[in-house]
Amino acid sequence: MLRLALKYLFRYHRRYLFLFLALTFSFGIVTLITSVKDGMYENVYNSAQSHYAGDIITLGIDNDVSQTEHMQKDDMVKILKAIINTNINPERTVMRTLSGTGILYYNGSAVTLKYTIGADWDTEKKFFDSLIYRERREMPAGEDTILLSAPVAGELGARLGDSLILEMKTRYGQSNTGVFVVGGIVEDSTLFGYYKAYVSRPVLNRLLLFGEDECSSIGMFFSDRRETDTKKIILQNELEKIISTAPLVRDRDELIHERNENWAGVKIFVLTIPVYLSEIADLLGALNIITYFLYGIMLVIILVSAMVTYRLIFHERSRELGTMRAIGFYEGDVRYILVLETIALGLLSEAAGFIFALLVSALLRFISFSWFPSFEIFMKEGSLTALYLPRTMLINLVAVFCILMAAVWFPAFRSSRNPLPGMLSGGKG
């Protein structure tokens, strides 16, 4: 029957052409919208993951010293042991020191940094090698090396090899300074990277008057992000037994609320990237409303196009369907063939629609969104990218087929049950 359905489909391909084009365009647009949205969130997540250094982050907040992001050595040891004891098995673990008090001076100019990050050059070599640089030294980074974001370097007028003065506020509020040499300029103008600089973690610890091997956060990277929420809870439960730990938070508002609570000493927060991205998730949620609206319009177009097309085609094929009945086909057989035609048409249309979406998404890479402030955070290497997730694609496929089946079933049922004499004479169907 499949062969017969395909034969009829190609015989009446001109009649199906309008529906084919409508399905192709609608499925292509739906696929493009949903995949670009998924791609935008993926790019934001990856940027945040690199910035906060992990899928799960344990952050120490010292409430005795103006809420300094600081984790003592004993706390670090307990956290690292808890990671091992819980068998959450991160791919890698990263320690960083964080501060938002840095000021860079060069040649009479000054720039206040939003993020000054102390990192371990050797441990995070793969990460630093993956960054896009405007300029970079080939030699290994040393204790006096500083990596600047391009906007910071541009405002200072600094180039590779220039010496800068970095002023930091210590954990007790005094000013401390160090001299650094520009070892690289990173092409990053996103919200996370605009006013950012990387230096050696031990050196930043000395400027902040931390212990030599202390840090602010311990981040864990996992191969499967779907398990991070579960592993976060497992780690939280273990840490609550051995260390002062803040309650789990779901978004940035809850994080701010918990940080405003009063406590003595250092408290450990167990966080995931969605907590930091909750405000951006709200923005993408607004985009979802537009997506669902366009989604609904496309599905309505498919439904109306299919209903009109099948009504006309089945009327024209009345004699043919009557002949099939006359030579021994049952009503169910006729309906089955018509449904198989629809399934074949749907598969061809969705394949063509997917190709259409790929072509349009490729064209989006050449469109500049520089006019949109801070839109770079949603982009990858300066381009808007699409992410074709299996779950999203399956939902799109099922939605289109449900609409097609709804559009074809009633006309097919009615046409196959018409009185045989009327069908053979072409008077009904």
Backbone torsions as a table, in degrees:
resi	resn	phi	psi	omega
1	MET	NA	-31.0	178.4
2	LEU	-62.4	-42.9	178.8
3	ARG	-61.9	-40.3	178.9
4	LEU	-66.5	-40.0	178.9
5	ALA	-63.4	-42.1	178.3
6	LEU	-65.8	-37.2	178.5
7	LYS	-61.7	-45.1	178.6
8	TYR	-67.4	-36.3	180.0
9	LEU	-61.3	-46.0	-179.8
10	PHE	-74.0	-27.9	177.1
11	ARG	-65.8	-38.6	-177.7
12	TYR	-104.8	30.8	-175.4
13	HIS	-61.8	-30.9	178.4
14	ARG	-67.6	-35.0	178.6
15	ARG	-70.0	-31.9	-178.8
16	TYR	-86.7	-5.3	-172.4
17	LEU	-59.4	-46.0	-178.8
18	PHE	-61.5	-45.0	179.7
19	LEU	-64.6	-39.7	177.9
20	PHE	-59.2	-46.2	-179.8
21	LEU	-65.9	-40.8	178.9
22	ALA	-63.9	-43.1	178.3
23	LEU	-64.8	-43.8	-179.5
24	THR	-60.6	-49.1	-179.0
25	PHE	-64.2	-47.1	-176.3
26	SER	-64.9	-47.1	179.9
27	PHE	-65.7	-37.3	178.0
28	GLY	-62.3	-44.0	179.9
29	ILE	-67.3	-43.6	178.0
30	VAL	-59.9	-46.1	179.7
31	THR	-63.6	-41.7	180.0
32	LEU	-62.6	-47.6	-177.0
33	ILE	-62.2	-49.3	-176.8
34	THR	-68.2	-37.4	-178.5
35	SER	-72.9	-36.4	176.8
36	VAL	-66.5	-40.7	176.7
37	LYS	-61.2	-45.1	177.4
38	ASP	-63.2	-39.1	178.4
39	GLY	-64.5	-38.7	178.6
40	MET	-62.8	-45.4	179.6
41	TYR	-66.4	-38.1	179.2
42	GLU	-62.3	-42.0	179.8
43	ASN	-65.9	-40.3	176.9
44	VAL	-63.2	-44.6	-179.0
45	TYR	-60.5	-45.6	-178.7
46	ASN	-63.5	-38.9	177.8
47	SER	-64.4	-44.6	179.9
48	ALA	-67.0	-38.0	179.3
49	GLN	-61.5	-42.4	178.2
50	SER	-68.2	-39.1	-177.0
51	HIS	-68.7	-47.4	-177.5
52	TYR	-88.6	-6.8	174.1
53	ALA	62.6	62.8	173.9
54	GLY	149.6	162.8	170.0
55	ASP	-89.2	-33.3	170.4
56	ILE	-121.5	130.1	-176.7
57	ILE	-124.1	127.9	170.1
58	THR	-99.1	119.1	-174.9
59	LEU	-116.1	128.4	177.8
60	GLY	-94.6	130.1	177.5
61	ILE	-119.5	117.7	179.5
62	ASP	-93.2	104.4	-175.6
63	ASN	-78.7	-13.2	178.7
64	ASP	-78.3	-18.8	-175.5
65	VAL	-126.2	67.6	175.3
66	SER	52.0	40.0	178.4
67	GLN	53.5	46.0	175.8
68	THR	-68.7	137.4	176.6
69	GLU	-78.4	97.0	-170.3
70	HIS	-150.2	137.9	179.7
71	MET	-126.4	124.5	-178.6
72	GLN	-76.1	161.7	-175.3
73	LYS	-59.1	-43.4	180.0
74	ASP	-61.0	-40.0	178.6
75	ASP	-65.1	-39.9	179.6
76	MET	-61.1	-43.7	-179.2
77	VAL	-63.4	-42.6	179.9
78	LYS	-64.4	-39.9	180.0
79	ILE	-66.6	-44.4	-180.0
80	LEU	-63.6	-37.8	176.6
81	LYS	-67.1	-38.7	179.4
82	ALA	-64.6	-37.2	177.9
83	ILE	-61.3	-39.9	179.1
84	ILE	-71.9	-44.5	-175.8
85	ASN	-66.2	-31.5	-177.8
86	THR	-84.2	-9.0	179.5
87	ASN	55.9	37.6	176.3
88	ILE	-79.7	-15.3	167.8
89	ASN	52.1	65.9	173.4
90	PRO	-68.8	150.7	175.8
91	GLU	-63.2	-41.3	176.2
92	ARG	-154.6	156.4	-179.0
93	THR	-123.1	133.9	-173.9
94	VAL	-126.6	135.4	175.0
95	MET	-109.9	135.3	178.6
96	ARG	-138.2	151.4	171.3
97	THR	-107.9	134.7	-172.3
98	LEU	-123.5	143.2	174.7
99	SER	-154.6	146.8	177.0
100	GLY	-115.1	24.2	-173.9
101	THR	-111.7	6.8	-172.8
102	GLY	-74.1	143.2	171.6
103	ILE	-130.4	127.7	179.2
104	LEU	-101.9	136.4	178.3
105	TYR	-120.8	134.7	175.8
106	TYR	-156.9	123.0	171.6
107	ASN	52.7	42.6	177.7
108	GLY	85.0	-2.1	179.0
109	SER	-109.1	154.4	179.2
110	ALA	-139.0	143.0	177.5
111	VAL	-134.8	129.1	175.8
112	THR	-84.4	126.9	-178.8
113	LEU	-87.3	139.5	173.0
114	LYS	-83.0	-35.5	-179.5
115	TYR	-131.5	120.2	168.1
116	THR	-115.0	118.3	-170.9
117	ILE	-117.5	126.9	173.7
118	GLY	-95.9	119.1	-176.3
119	ALA	-126.1	161.2	175.6
120	ASP	-93.9	111.5	-173.9
121	TRP	-56.6	-44.2	-175.9
122	ASP	-72.0	-44.7	-178.3
123	THR	-63.1	-37.5	-176.1
124	GLU	-105.7	27.1	-178.8
125	LYS	-57.0	-42.4	-179.1
126	LYS	-61.0	-39.9	179.1
127	PHE	-65.8	-47.8	-177.5
128	PHE	-68.2	-30.1	175.6
129	ASP	-69.6	-24.8	-177.3
130	SER	-82.0	-13.1	-179.4
131	LEU	-70.8	155.3	177.2
132	ILE	-95.1	122.3	-174.9
133	TYR	-110.0	141.7	168.3
134	ARG	-79.0	-41.9	174.8
135	GLU	-143.7	147.4	178.7
136	ARG	-158.6	142.0	173.2
137	ARG	-76.3	144.5	177.2
138	GLU	-82.1	-24.7	-176.7
139	MET	-71.2	157.7	178.4
140	PRO	-62.3	146.3	179.7
141	ALA	-70.1	142.4	179.6
142	GLY	-114.4	-173.6	-178.0
143	GLU	-67.2	-25.2	-178.9
144	ASP	-95.2	9.4	-177.4
145	THR	-83.1	141.3	172.6
146	ILE	-132.8	134.8	175.0
147	LEU	-105.4	127.7	-177.4
148	LEU	-110.3	149.3	168.5
149	SER	-75.9	152.2	-176.1
150	ALA	-57.7	-41.1	178.4
151	PRO	-60.5	-38.2	178.4
152	VAL	-66.2	-46.4	179.1
153	ALA	-61.3	-38.6	179.9
154	GLY	-65.0	-42.7	180.0
155	GLU	-67.6	-35.1	178.9
156	LEU	-80.8	-22.3	-172.5
157	GLY	74.6	24.0	-176.6
158	ALA	-87.6	147.5	178.3
159	ARG	-125.7	173.2	178.9
160	LEU	-57.6	130.8	178.1
161	GLY	91.4	-8.7	178.6
162	ASP	-72.3	150.0	177.8
163	SER	-96.9	130.8	-178.8
164	LEU	-122.0	158.0	172.4
165	ILE	-107.1	126.6	177.2
166	LEU	-108.3	119.5	177.3
167	GLU	-102.8	129.8	-179.9
168	MET	-126.7	151.0	169.7
169	LYS	-88.4	127.3	178.6
170	THR	-69.9	172.6	179.8
171	ARG	-63.2	-16.3	179.9
172	TYR	-104.5	4.4	173.6
173	GLY	99.4	-7.7	177.8
174	GLN	-79.8	165.1	177.3
175	SER	-92.7	141.9	177.9
176	ASN	-139.4	146.0	-176.6
177	THR	-130.8	156.3	175.0
178	GLY	-146.9	154.2	179.3
179	VAL	-103.4	130.6	-177.1
180	PHE	-131.0	155.0	178.2
181	VAL	-111.1	131.6	-178.6
182	VAL	-66.8	114.3	179.8
183	GLY	-103.0	-5.4	179.3
184	GLY	-178.4	149.1	176.2
185	ILE	-121.9	116.8	-172.9
186	VAL	-92.8	131.9	176.5
187	GLU	-79.0	88.2	-179.8
188	ASP	-146.3	108.0	178.8
189	SER	-117.2	22.7	177.6
190	THR	-78.5	174.2	177.7
191	LEU	-59.0	-35.2	-178.4
192	PHE	-75.9	-29.1	-170.7
193	GLY	-112.4	1.1	-169.7
194	TYR	-63.5	-52.4	178.3
195	TYR	-115.6	74.0	-173.7
196	LYS	-132.1	148.3	173.5
197	ALA	-145.0	143.8	175.8
198	TYR	-110.4	135.7	172.7
199	VAL	-135.6	175.8	178.5
200	SER	-67.8	137.2	-177.8
201	ARG	-62.1	-47.0	178.6
202	PRO	-59.5	-36.5	-179.5
203	VAL	-68.9	-44.5	178.0
204	LEU	-63.9	-35.7	176.6
205	ASN	-59.6	-41.3	179.6
206	ARG	-65.5	-40.3	179.3
207	LEU	-65.7	-33.6	-178.9
208	LEU	-89.0	-4.1	-175.9
209	LEU	64.7	35.0	168.7
210	PHE	-84.2	168.0	169.8
211	GLY	-64.9	153.9	-173.4
212	GLU	-54.0	-40.6	-175.2
213	ASP	-111.5	23.3	178.0
214	GLU	-87.4	177.0	-178.6
215	CYS	-156.7	-179.3	175.9
216	SER	-103.3	-34.8	-175.5
217	SER	-145.0	152.1	171.4
218	ILE	-121.4	115.9	-177.1
219	GLY	-106.7	144.1	179.7
220	MET	-121.1	130.3	177.0
221	PHE	-103.0	138.5	-179.1
222	PHE	-125.7	148.0	179.7
223	SER	-72.4	-31.0	-178.8
224	ASP	-117.4	104.7	-177.1
225	ARG	-68.7	-21.1	-178.0
226	ARG	-62.8	-19.0	-177.0
227	GLU	-96.0	-0.6	-172.6
228	THR	-65.2	-38.1	180.0
229	ASP	-64.1	-41.5	178.1
230	THR	-65.2	-45.2	-178.6
231	LYS	-68.9	-31.5	176.4
232	LYS	-61.2	-43.5	-179.3
233	ILE	-66.8	-40.9	178.6
234	ILE	-60.8	-46.2	179.8
235	LEU	-65.9	-41.3	179.1
236	GLN	-59.0	-47.0	-179.3
237	ASN	-61.6	-36.8	179.3
238	GLU	-71.2	-41.9	-178.2
239	LEU	-68.0	-33.0	-179.5
240	GLU	-62.0	-21.9	-179.8
241	LYS	-79.4	-23.5	-168.2
242	ILE	-126.3	-5.7	-172.6
243	ILE	-154.2	157.5	176.6
244	SER	-71.7	114.7	-172.2
245	THR	-127.5	136.4	176.4
246	ALA	-75.8	155.1	175.9
247	PRO	-62.8	155.4	175.8
248	LEU	-65.0	142.0	178.7
249	VAL	-120.2	152.3	-176.8
250	ARG	-100.7	-25.6	-177.3
251	ASP	-150.1	-179.9	-175.8
252	ARG	-66.1	-35.2	179.2
253	ASP	-61.5	-43.7	178.2
254	GLU	-66.9	-35.2	177.7
255	LEU	-63.5	-45.4	179.0
256	ILE	-62.5	-40.8	179.1
257	HIS	-61.0	-45.4	-179.2
258	GLU	-66.9	-36.1	179.4
259	ARG	-69.6	-22.9	178.8
260	ASN	-82.9	-7.7	176.7
261	GLU	-70.7	157.4	178.8
262	ASN	-94.7	133.8	173.6
263	TRP	-155.7	165.2	-179.9
264	ALA	-104.1	139.4	176.3
265	GLY	78.3	-149.5	-175.2
266	VAL	-102.2	134.0	175.6
267	LYS	-120.4	139.9	-177.0
268	ILE	-99.3	129.2	175.8
269	PHE	-105.8	129.7	175.4
270	VAL	-101.6	113.7	-170.8
271	LEU	-125.5	156.0	171.3
272	THR	-123.3	164.8	-176.1
273	ILE	-58.1	-41.1	178.9
274	PRO	-56.8	-25.4	176.3
275	VAL	-63.2	-45.5	179.4
276	TYR	-70.1	-28.3	-174.2
277	LEU	-97.3	13.1	-174.7
278	SER	-61.2	-37.3	179.8
279	GLU	-69.7	-39.0	177.0
280	ILE	-68.3	-35.2	176.7
281	ALA	-62.2	-35.2	176.3
282	ASP	-64.2	-40.0	177.6
283	LEU	-63.6	-43.8	177.7
284	LEU	-68.6	-26.9	174.7
285	GLY	-64.4	-38.2	175.0
286	ALA	-64.5	-38.0	176.1
287	LEU	-64.6	-32.5	177.5
288	ASN	-60.2	-37.9	179.6
289	ILE	-60.6	-44.1	176.8
290	ILE	-64.1	-40.2	-179.8
291	THR	-61.4	-47.3	-179.4
292	TYR	-65.1	-35.9	178.5
293	PHE	-63.6	-48.3	177.9
294	LEU	-65.8	-35.8	177.3
295	TYR	-58.7	-48.0	179.8
296	GLY	-61.7	-40.7	178.9
297	ILE	-62.2	-44.5	180.0
298	MET	-62.7	-40.5	179.8
299	LEU	-67.5	-36.6	176.7
300	VAL	-65.3	-40.9	177.0
301	ILE	-59.1	-44.5	179.3
302	ILE	-61.8	-46.1	-177.2
303	LEU	-62.4	-49.2	-178.5
304	VAL	-64.6	-44.9	179.6
305	SER	-60.5	-43.3	-178.5
306	ALA	-66.3	-43.4	-178.0
307	MET	-63.8	-43.8	179.3
308	VAL	-65.5	-44.6	-178.1
309	THR	-62.5	-47.3	-177.5
310	TYR	-68.9	-34.2	178.0
311	ARG	-62.0	-44.4	179.9
312	LEU	-69.1	-44.8	-175.8
313	ILE	-65.9	-44.9	-178.3
314	PHE	-67.1	-31.5	175.7
315	HIS	-65.8	-43.8	179.2
316	GLU	-67.1	-28.4	-176.3
317	ARG	-96.0	16.5	-176.7
318	SER	-55.7	-47.7	-179.9
319	ARG	-62.8	-41.7	-178.8
320	GLU	-62.5	-44.1	178.3
321	LEU	-66.4	-36.2	176.3
322	GLY	-65.1	-39.2	178.1
323	THR	-62.7	-41.5	178.1
324	MET	-60.4	-42.0	177.3
325	ARG	-63.7	-40.5	-176.0
326	ALA	-66.4	-32.6	-176.7
327	ILE	-90.1	6.0	171.3
328	GLY	120.9	-2.2	177.2
329	PHE	-74.1	137.2	175.3
330	TYR	-79.5	164.3	177.7
331	GLU	-57.4	-42.4	179.1
332	GLY	-62.4	-36.5	178.9
333	ASP	-63.9	-43.0	179.7
334	VAL	-62.3	-45.8	179.2
335	ARG	-63.2	-38.6	-179.5
336	TYR	-62.2	-42.5	178.5
337	ILE	-64.2	-42.4	179.5
338	LEU	-64.2	-38.5	177.8
339	VAL	-67.9	-39.7	177.1
340	LEU	-62.4	-38.2	174.9
341	GLU	-58.1	-44.9	-178.7
342	THR	-64.5	-42.2	178.9
343	ILE	-62.5	-43.6	179.0
344	ALA	-63.1	-43.9	177.7
345	LEU	-61.8	-41.1	179.5
346	GLY	-63.4	-42.8	179.6
347	LEU	-64.3	-43.9	178.2
348	LEU	-63.0	-42.3	-178.8
349	SER	-66.3	-40.8	-179.2
350	GLU	-69.8	-35.3	174.9
351	ALA	-63.4	-45.5	178.1
352	ALA	-65.2	-38.6	178.0
353	GLY	-64.6	-37.8	178.1
354	PHE	-65.0	-41.8	177.2
355	ILE	-62.9	-40.9	177.2
356	PHE	-60.1	-43.5	178.7
357	ALA	-63.7	-40.3	177.9
358	LEU	-61.3	-42.4	-179.3
359	LEU	-65.6	-44.6	-179.3
360	VAL	-66.8	-40.9	179.0
361	SER	-65.3	-31.7	175.5
362	ALA	-67.2	-37.3	178.0
363	LEU	-67.4	-32.2	179.7
364	LEU	-61.8	-25.1	179.2
365	ARG	-63.5	-23.9	-177.1
366	PHE	-95.1	0.0	179.9
367	ILE	-93.0	130.9	179.4
368	SER	-86.9	133.6	176.1
369	PHE	-113.8	25.5	-178.0
370	SER	-63.6	-22.7	179.4
371	TRP	-71.8	-15.3	-178.4
372	PHE	-95.8	109.7	-176.1
373	PRO	-56.8	130.3	175.0
374	SER	63.3	15.8	179.9
375	PHE	-69.6	-14.3	-178.3
376	GLU	-58.7	-24.3	-178.2
377	ILE	-64.3	-24.5	179.5
378	PHE	-90.8	1.1	-172.7
379	MET	-112.8	162.8	177.9
380	LYS	-120.9	117.2	-178.1
381	GLU	53.5	39.7	175.7
382	GLY	82.3	5.0	-177.5
383	SER	-126.2	145.9	173.8
384	LEU	-78.9	125.9	-174.8
385	THR	-118.9	153.9	177.8
386	ALA	-107.0	143.5	178.4
387	LEU	-123.0	116.9	-175.8
388	TYR	-96.4	87.2	-179.5
389	LEU	-77.8	136.9	-179.3
390	PRO	-54.9	-41.5	-177.7
391	ARG	-64.3	-45.5	-180.0
392	THR	-64.3	-43.1	180.0
393	MET	-63.3	-39.9	179.6
394	LEU	-64.2	-41.4	177.7
395	ILE	-61.4	-42.9	178.8
396	ASN	-62.9	-44.1	179.6
397	LEU	-62.2	-47.0	-178.5
398	VAL	-64.1	-40.9	-179.4
399	ALA	-61.0	-44.8	-179.6
400	VAL	-65.3	-43.2	-179.3
401	PHE	-67.1	-35.9	176.8
402	CYS	-62.5	-42.4	178.3
403	ILE	-64.6	-43.2	179.5
404	LEU	-62.7	-44.7	-179.9
405	MET	-64.1	-38.1	177.4
406	ALA	-64.8	-35.3	-178.1
407	ALA	-75.9	-32.7	-173.7
408	VAL	-92.0	-26.8	-168.8
409	TRP	-64.6	-48.3	-176.9
410	PHE	-65.5	-47.5	176.1
411	PRO	-59.7	-40.0	-179.9
412	ALA	-66.4	-40.6	-180.0
413	PHE	-64.7	-44.8	-178.5
414	ARG	-67.8	-42.3	-178.0
415	SER	-65.8	-37.3	-177.4
416	SER	-75.4	-17.1	-176.9
417	ARG	-103.6	0.1	179.0
418	ASN	-62.7	152.6	177.0
419	PRO	-57.4	135.9	-173.8
420	LEU	-60.4	-43.8	178.6
421	PRO	-57.8	-41.2	179.4
422	GLY	-65.4	-38.5	179.2
423	MET	-65.6	-42.4	-178.4
424	LEU	-67.7	-29.1	179.9
425	SER	-86.3	-7.4	-179.4
426	GLY	78.0	12.5	-176.1
427	GLY	-84.6	-21.5	-179.7
428	LYS	-134.1	161.9	177.3
429	GLY	132.0	NA	NA
